[in-house]
Amino acid sequence: MCRHQPPCPSADRIDRGAARTVEFHPEQGWSRLCNGAIVFDDLGQLLPDGRIFPPGGPAPRQLLTAV
């Protein structure tokens, strides 16, 4: 559980990459975030529940504008 204030986004949120890095292994090409997600140098992600997001991952949400 995150003890940062404000708390880091959970691994199931789209902004999960904004969580703080708690382990950094540049020699192996990965980092572990506070929410348990593993982020690779190529920006692929492995979530704590086993889901995998390849480099490029899901498209970022776009803002909707009223016309």
C-alpha positions as CSV (number, residue, x, y, z in Angstrom):
1,M,0.0,0.0,0.0
2,C,1.3,3.4,-0.9
3,R,2.3,5.7,1.9
4,H,3.0,8.8,-0.2
5,Q,1.0,11.9,0.0
6,P,-0.8,12.3,-2.2
7,P,-1.0,8.6,-2.8
8,C,0.3,7.1,-6.0
9,P,-2.2,6.0,-8.6
10,S,-3.0,2.2,-8.4
11,A,-1.7,-0.2,-11.0
12,D,-5.2,-0.6,-12.7
13,R,-5.5,3.2,-13.5
14,I,-4.5,4.6,-16.8
15,D,-2.1,7.0,-15.0
16,R,-0.3,4.2,-13.2
17,G,3.1,5.3,-14.6
18,A,2.9,8.4,-12.4
19,A,3.6,6.3,-9.3
20,R,7.0,6.7,-7.7
21,T,9.9,4.4,-8.5
22,V,10.8,2.2,-5.6
23,E,13.3,-0.1,-7.3
24,F,15.5,0.9,-10.3
25,H,17.6,-1.6,-12.3
26,P,19.0,0.1,-15.3
27,E,21.5,-2.7,-15.9
28,Q,18.5,-5.0,-16.4
29,G,16.2,-2.5,-18.1
30,W,13.3,-2.3,-15.6
31,S,12.0,-0.4,-12.6
32,R,9.3,-1.2,-10.1
33,L,6.8,1.4,-9.1
34,C,5.1,2.0,-5.8
35,N,1.9,0.5,-7.1
36,G,3.6,-2.8,-8.0
37,A,3.8,-2.3,-11.7
38,I,7.1,-3.1,-13.5
39,V,8.1,-0.6,-16.2
40,F,10.6,-1.7,-18.8
41,D,13.1,0.7,-20.6
42,D,11.1,0.2,-23.9
43,L,8.0,1.4,-21.9
44,G,6.3,-1.9,-21.8
45,Q,4.6,-2.7,-18.5
46,L,3.8,-5.7,-16.4
47,L,1.1,-5.2,-13.9
48,P,0.8,-7.0,-10.5
49,D,-2.2,-9.0,-11.7
50,G,-0.1,-10.4,-14.6
51,R,-1.5,-8.2,-17.4
52,I,1.1,-7.1,-20.0
53,F,1.1,-3.9,-21.9
54,P,3.6,-3.9,-24.8
55,P,5.6,-0.8,-25.7
56,G,3.3,1.9,-26.7
57,G,0.6,0.4,-24.5
58,P,-3.0,1.6,-24.4
59,A,-3.7,4.9,-26.2
60,P,-3.8,7.8,-23.8
61,R,-7.2,9.2,-23.1
62,Q,-8.1,12.2,-25.2
63,L,-10.0,15.3,-23.9
64,L,-13.4,15.7,-25.4
65,T,-14.4,19.2,-26.4
66,A,-17.9,20.5,-26.8
67,V,-18.7,21.8,-30.3
